[in-house]
Each structure stands twice: as structure tokens, then as C-alpha cells.
Amino acid sequence: MNESTMATIRSWLATPMRADVADAVERIRCAPDVQHVAVMPDVHLASDTCIGVVIATSNLIYPQAVGGDIGCGMLAVAFNAQAAQLKNARVANRVLVDLGRAIPPRRRNRNAIIVQPSELSTALTDVKLDAIRKKEGELEFATLGSGNHFIELQADDEDRLWLMVHSGSRALGQAIRDHHLARATSLDGRLRALDARSDSGRAYLHDAAWARRFAAASRVAMAKEAGNVLAKAIGAELCWETLIETDHNHVACERHDDRDLWVHRKGSMRAQSGQLGVLPGSMGTASYHIEGRGNEDSLCSSAHGAGRSMSRARARSKVSARDLREQMKNVWYDDRLTGQLRDEAPSAYKDIRAVLRAQKDLVRVIRTMRPVLSYKGL
């Protein structure tokens, strides 16, 4: 890492980088105060900056390099049950229905809210943002959302049943990003920055840290709800000592190359030496539990999943309902949603095995997970 205006860059690519992705990476590489850029194997284009890119700065904070779903991440925890207990179609369908009732994509009934832990009672830095925290936050806590957010039941190599949850900070993260971006300095017509030493920079960091806590607590609350569903269906209990929890949209002050740097990860999880993480494939392919190797060139980071190979619009035009059913033939899911889930088809994502091969010096696999049942909200 260096002090020059042209940041160092390191890449771990599973496929050649598209020209528009390369342009976006180069734009942020040349942005003020960016010291180092690490490109993950699941890199793909987003509206402001790429997903699957890690940047380090000395003083400037780039909210766009974190994104709107602040704190979005993964949770994995095992059950004291075998996945074979879900082979019965009647049982699997009951679980799918009950998961949808217990963990809705969004909640509108205030009588059905799940109480948030006390650490989320901290006020946000703006009156309007804090009103959203109190109102929307109360409704959205422990809700799944839509898009690529999901709950999945999986089997390890010994057929032990595991739960995996992927969710984030919901509308609150977006409200925090938008509020602080409006107060940030425009640098090139696209990127906007805040100085971490300023009042506005400290305000963003405070609110973004709160969003991470909200997202993490929300995943735990959903895991508990899923545990209740499986306890009722097959008598399974969650084994909390197996918990793995990580997020992949955040900014944090970290020590690298004997310097304190602001590390921004958007679609990348932290992978310090020995640190556990969850690397999802797609709703029809394997996922992995991994352990970080602490590679400093990557800012001790890892890909956050397979990454999209097709945009949602392209997937909807290329993937038929028949294609999706074929790709999901060994996984329980709500078949009534087939037409609406085509943009989440396994073929719309990169090969997770290629991602792993590309970053073999960043992480090692400790457990391979096979999908058994997938619940997605719309």
C-alpha cells in the first residue's frame, strides 16, 4: 500500500473482468485518498461502485463503497437433526409455509412485531432518520426482504441439518446512506465522500455502525423464528455453539501495513487469519463455510458469494420457468413462485467453485453445504 495518488490494486478473478466493471474499478482506484483496492472473484457492476470490491482510505469515507444495505450478511447455525428428516414432501411443504408466516419478506401488522434488543435503542444522528428507526425499524426488524435475501436449510457432509440466513438492514440502511450522501462532497460527479474526522463523517460512521448492529440482531431473531418452525415440524433444536456470523457491506477502521485505514467492503467479507465465514452459492448449488487466511494484499477479505453472471433483466429474459424447475429439482422451494424467481436461478450466478479456486490464497474451505430447502421472499 502506498501514499501516492494512484492506489495499488490486487485482483482475484474467476472470469475476465468486463469493460464496464474495469472502468468502475479504475474510477474508484483514482478517487482521492484511496490507498489500496482489492477486487474479489465475485465482482460485478452496481449503480455507484462495483459489488465485490474492497477499498482502503486514510481519512475519506465513501458511503457508495458500502452501499445501501449496510450490514447485509450471513448467519449459519446447525440443528441437532439430520437433513433426511426433510425428505418427506408433506413435511418440507409445511416448513416452507410456516417459514413464510414466521419470517415475512415485510411486516405491516404492528401487533406482530418482534421486540428488538436493547442495544438498538441508541438514537441515530438526525431527527428524521431516528423517526425512521422507530417506525420502519420496528416493522422491518426480523423480516427477510426480497431479491437475493433468503433462508436456506442445508446438509453438511454428514447430513447434519444447518440453517443459513442472508439479510441486511432493510430500508434503514438505504435511508442512512441517502441522508449522509446528500451531505457529502461531490468528487467527480459520481462519487461522494465524507471526512472521517469531521462532524458529518463521524455522524455517518455512527449511523452505519448502528445499521450493522440492526442487521446482525435481525438475522439472529430470524434464526430463532426458523428454529421454532423446525422444532414444531421435526423436533429439531438450534445448536448455538456452532454459530457463524459475518457481514459483507460495511466500513471499519482496521490496521493494515502498520497503518490505521478505513476499509470499505461492498459485497466482500472480512477474512482475517482463522476468521470463519459463510460463502453462499445460489439457491440450487453448494455453499461453503470458510476460514480466512489473513491475506494482506486483499485487506484480509474474501468474496461474499458466487456473484451474478447475469443482470436480473437478462435472467428474466433468458431463464424459463422450466429451466428453473430443472435447476431446482433437488431442492424444496415454493413452486408457485417459479415465474417470479427466474432472476434468482442458479444459472444467473457465477460458478461458486470457480470463485473458490480464484481465491484459494484468501480462504480455505472447512465445510461444504448442500441445499435442501430454500425460502425466498418477494
C-alpha positions in Angstrom: 0.0 0.0 0.0 1.3 3.4 -0.8 0.9 7.1 -0.3 0.6 8.1 -4.0 -2.5 9.3 -5.7 -2.7 6.1 -7.8 -3.8 3.4 -5.4 -2.3 -0.1 -5.6 -4.7 -2.7 -6.9 -4.9 -6.5 -6.5 -7.3 -8.8 -8.2 -8.6 -12.4 -7.7 -10.7 -13.1 -10.7 -12.8 -16.1 -11.6 -13.6 -14.8 -15.1 -12.2 -12.0 -17.2 -13.3 -8.5 -16.0 -15.9 -6.9 -18.2 -15.0 -3.5 -19.6 -17.7 -1.6 -17.7 -16.6 -3.3 -14.4 -13.0 -2.4 -15.1 -13.9 1.2 -15.8 -15.8 1.4 -12.5 -12.9 -0.2 -10.6 -10.4 2.2 -12.2 -12.7 5.2 -11.3 -12.6 4.3 -7.6 -8.9 3.5 -7.7 -8.2 7.0 -8.9 -10.5 8.6 -6.3 -9.0 10.9 -3.7 -7.4 9.2 -0.7 -7.9 5.7 -1.9 -4.8 3.8 -0.9 -5.5 0.2 -1.9 -8.1 -1.7 -3.9 -8.8 -5.4 -3.8 -11.1 -7.0 -6.4 -12.9 -10.2 -5.4 -13.8 -13.1 -7.7 -17.5 -12.3 -7.5 -17.1 -8.7 -8.7 -19.9 -7.3 -10.8 -21.3 -3.9 -11.6 -23.6 -1.9 -9.3 -25.1 1.5 -9.7 -22.4 3.6 -8.0 -19.5 1.3 -7.5 -18.9 -2.4 -8.0 -20.0 -5.2 -5.7 -17.1 -7.4 -4.8 -14.6 -4.6 -4.3 -12.7 -3.6 -1.1 -11.0 -0.2 -0.8 -8.9 1.4 1.9 -8.6 5.1 2.6 -6.7 7.2 5.2 -9.4 9.7 6.1 -12.2 9.9 3.5 -15.3 7.8 3.8 -17.2 6.7 0.7 -20.7 5.7 1.5 -21.2 4.4 -2.0 -18.4 1.9 -1.5 -20.5 0.4 1.3 -23.9 0.6 -0.4 -27.4 1.0 1.0 -27.9 -2.4 2.5 -25.4 -1.6 5.3 -24.6 -4.7 7.4 -26.0 -7.2 5.0 -24.5 -10.5 5.7 -24.8 -14.2 6.6 -25.6 -16.4 9.6 -25.1 -20.1 9.8 -26.0 -22.4 12.7 -26.6 -26.1 13.0 -29.5 -28.1 14.2 -29.4 -31.3 16.3 -31.1 -33.1 13.4 -30.5 -34.9 10.1 -31.4 -33.4 6.8 -33.0 -36.7 5.8 -35.9 -35.6 8.1 -37.0 -33.2 5.3 -37.2 -35.8 2.6 -40.9 -36.1 3.0 -42.8 -33.6 0.8 -45.5 -33.0 3.3 -43.0 -32.0 6.0 -41.0 -29.9 3.6 -44.1 -28.0 2.4 -45.2 -27.4 5.9 -41.8 -25.9 6.8 -42.0 -23.6 3.7 -45.4 -22.4 4.7 -44.5 -21.9 8.3 -41.3 -20.0 7.5 -43.3 -17.6 5.3 -45.6 -16.9 8.2 -42.9 -16.6 10.9 -40.5 -14.6 8.8 -42.3 -12.5 6.2 -40.5 -10.5 3.5 -42.0 -7.4 5.1 -44.3 -6.8 8.0 -47.3 -4.5 8.1 -49.1 -5.5 11.3 -47.6 -3.8 14.4 -49.3 -6.4 16.6 -46.9 -9.0 15.1 -43.6 -7.1 15.7 -40.6 -8.9 17.3 -39.1 -6.8 20.1 -35.6 -5.5 19.3 -32.7 -6.0 21.7 -31.9 -3.0 24.0 -28.6 -2.2 22.2 -30.7 -1.0 19.2 -32.4 1.8 21.2 -29.5 4.2 20.5 -30.7 7.2 18.6 -29.5 8.0 15.1 -27.8 11.3 14.4 -30.7 13.0 12.6 -34.2 13.5 13.8 -35.8 12.3 10.6 -33.5 9.3 10.5 -34.4 8.5 14.1 -38.1 8.6 13.3 -37.5 6.0 10.6 -35.6 3.9 13.1 -38.5 4.0 15.5 -41.3 3.5 12.9 -39.9 1.4 10.0 -37.3 -0.2 12.1 -39.9 -1.6 14.4 -41.8 -3.2 11.5 -38.8 -4.4 9.5 -36.8 -6.0 12.3 -36.6 -9.8 11.7 -38.1 -9.5 8.2 -36.3 -11.1 5.3 -36.7 -8.7 2.4 -36.6 -9.8 -1.2 -34.2 -10.1 -4.1 -31.3 -12.3 -3.2 -32.1 -12.4 0.5 -33.1 -15.9 1.7 -33.3 -18.5 4.4 -31.9 -21.9 3.4 -31.8 -25.3 5.1 -28.7 -27.2 4.2 -26.9 -30.5 4.8 -23.2 -31.0 5.5 -21.2 -34.0 4.5 -22.5 -35.9 7.5 -26.1 -35.0 6.6 -26.4 -32.7 9.6 -29.1 -30.1 9.1 -27.9 -26.4 9.1 -29.7 -23.1 8.8 -28.3 -20.2 6.6 -29.8 -16.7 6.7 -28.9 -13.9 4.3 -30.4 -10.5 5.1 -29.4 -6.9 5.8 -30.6 -3.6 7.3 -33.6 -3.3 5.1 -34.9 0.3 4.3 -33.0 1.7 7.3 -29.6 1.2 5.6 -30.8 2.9 2.5 -32.2 5.8 4.4 -28.8 6.2 6.3 -26.8 6.1 3.0 -29.1 8.6 1.2 -29.2 11.0 4.2 -25.4 11.2 4.5 -24.7 11.1 0.8 -26.7 14.3 0.5 -24.2 15.9 2.9 -21.1 14.5 1.3 -18.7 16.3 -1.0 -19.0 15.5 -4.7 -15.7 14.5 -6.2 -16.2 13.6 -9.9 -19.9 13.8 -10.5 -20.4 10.2 -9.3 -18.5 9.6 -6.1 -19.2 11.5 -2.9 -17.0 11.5 0.2 -17.1 12.5 3.9 -14.0 13.2 6.0 -14.0 10.7 9.0 -12.5 13.5 11.2 -15.5 15.9 10.5 -18.8 16.0 12.3 -20.6 14.8 9.1 -18.1 11.9 8.8 -18.5 10.9 12.4 -22.3 11.0 12.1 -22.2 8.6 9.1 -19.9 6.2 10.9 -22.2 6.3 14.0 -25.3 5.5 11.9 -23.6 2.9 9.7 -22.4 1.1 12.8 -25.9 1.1 14.2 -27.2 -0.4 10.9 -24.7 -3.2 11.2 -25.9 -4.0 14.7 -29.5 -3.9 13.5 -28.8 -6.3 10.6 -26.9 -8.7 12.8 -29.6 -8.8 15.5 -32.3 -9.2 12.9 -30.5 -12.3 11.5 -30.3 -13.8 14.9 -34.0 -13.1 15.5 -34.9 -14.7 12.2 -32.8 -17.7 13.1 -34.7 -18.1 16.3 -38.0 -18.0 14.4 -36.8 -20.6 12.0 -35.7 -22.7 14.9 -39.2 -22.6 16.3 -40.6 -23.7 12.9 -38.2 -26.7 12.7 -38.8 -27.6 16.4 -42.5 -27.8 15.6 -42.1 -29.7 12.3 -39.4 -32.3 13.2 -38.4 -31.6 16.8 -35.1 -30.0 15.8 -33.2 -27.6 18.1 -30.6 -25.0 17.1 -27.1 -25.6 18.4 -25.9 -22.0 19.1 -22.4 -23.1 19.8 -22.0 -23.7 16.0 -22.9 -20.1 15.1 -21.0 -18.4 12.3 -21.9 -14.8 11.7 -20.4 -12.3 9.2 -21.4 -9.3 7.2 -20.2 -8.0 3.8 -21.3 -4.4 3.4 -19.5 -2.2 5.9 -16.7 0.3 6.7 -14.4 -0.1 9.6 -11.1 1.2 10.9 -8.5 -1.6 10.6 -4.8 -2.0 10.9 -3.0 -2.9 7.7 0.6 -2.4 6.7 1.2 -0.8 10.1 -1.4 1.9 9.4 -4.9 2.6 10.5 -7.1 2.6 7.4 -10.8 2.9 6.7 -11.6 -0.4 4.9 -14.8 -0.3 2.9 -16.3 -3.6 1.8 -19.2 -3.9 -0.5 -20.0 -7.5 -1.3 -16.9 -8.7 0.5 -16.5 -10.2 3.9 -13.6 -9.9 6.3 -11.2 -12.9 6.3 -8.6 -12.5 8.9 -6.4 -15.5 9.8 -8.7 -18.1 11.4 -11.9 -16.0 11.0 -14.9 -18.1 10.0 -17.3 -17.0 7.2 -20.2 -18.2 5.1 -19.8 -18.2 1.3 -23.2 -18.9 -0.4 -23.5 -20.3 -3.9 -27.0 -19.9 -5.3 -30.4 -21.3 -4.3 -29.6 -24.6 -6.2 -25.9 -25.0 -5.7 -23.5 -25.7 -2.9 -22.4 -23.2 -0.3 -19.3 -23.2 1.9 -18.2 -22.4 5.4 -14.7 -21.0 5.2 -11.8 -19.8 7.3 -9.8 -16.7 6.4 -6.0 -16.9 5.7 -5.4 -13.2 6.6 -4.0 -12.2 3.1 -2.9 -8.6 3.5 -3.0 -7.9 -0.3 -6.7 -8.5 -0.1 -7.0 -6.3 3.0 -7.9 -9.7 4.7 -11.0 -10.1 2.6 -13.0 -12.7 0.7 -15.7 -12.8 -1.9 -19.2 -12.8 -0.3 -20.7 -15.4 -2.6 -20.9 -16.6 -6.2 -21.9 -13.2 -7.6 -24.2 -12.6 -10.5 -23.3 -13.6 -14.0 -26.5 -12.1 -15.5 -28.4 -9.0 -14.6 -31.9 -9.5 -13.3 -33.4 -8.3 -16.5 -31.2 -10.7 -18.6 -32.0 -13.6 -16.3 -35.8 -13.0 -16.7 -35.4 -13.0 -20.5 -33.1 -16.0 -20.7 -34.3 -18.3 -17.9 -37.7 -20.0 -18.4 -39.9 -21.4 -15.7 -39.0 -24.9 -17.0 -35.3 -24.0 -16.7 -35.7 -23.0 -13.1 -37.6 -26.1 -12.1 -34.9 -28.3 -13.7 -32.1 -26.4 -11.9 -34.0 -26.7 -8.6 -35.2 -30.3 -9.0 -33.3 -31.5 -5.9 -34.2 -28.6 -3.6 -37.6 -27.9 -1.9 -38.9 -24.4 -2.7 -42.3 -22.8 -3.3 -43.1 -23.9 -6.9 -45.9 -21.3 -7.1 -43.2 -18.6 -7.2 -41.3 -20.2 -10.1 -42.2 -17.5 -12.6 -41.2 -14.7 -10.2 -37.9 -16.3 -9.1 -36.4 -16.8 -12.5 -33.9 -13.9 -11.9 -32.6 -15.9 -8.9 -32.0 -19.0 -10.9 -28.7 -20.8 -10.3 -27.7 -20.2 -13.9 -27.9 -16.4 -13.2 -24.9 -16.7 -10.9 -21.2 -17.5 -11.3 -19.9 -20.9 -10.5 -19.1 -20.8 -6.8 -16.4 -23.4 -7.3 -14.6 -21.1 -9.7 -14.8 -18.3 -7.1 -13.2 -20.6 -4.5 -10.4 -21.6 -6.9 -9.7 -18.0 -7.7 -9.3 -17.0 -4.0 -7.5 -20.1 -2.7 -4.9 -17.9 -1.1 -7.6 -15.9 0.7 -9.6 -18.6 2.4 -9.8 -22.4 3.0 -13.0 -24.5 3.0 -13.9 -26.1 6.3 -17.4 -27.4 5.4 -19.4 -28.0 2.2 -23.1 -27.4 2.4 -25.8 -28.9 0.1 -29.1 -27.0 -0.3 -32.1 -28.9 0.9 -34.9 -26.2 1.2 -34.9 -22.6 0.0 -37.2 -19.9 1.2 -37.2 -16.5 -0.6 -39.5 -13.6 -0.2 -41.0 -11.4 -2.9 
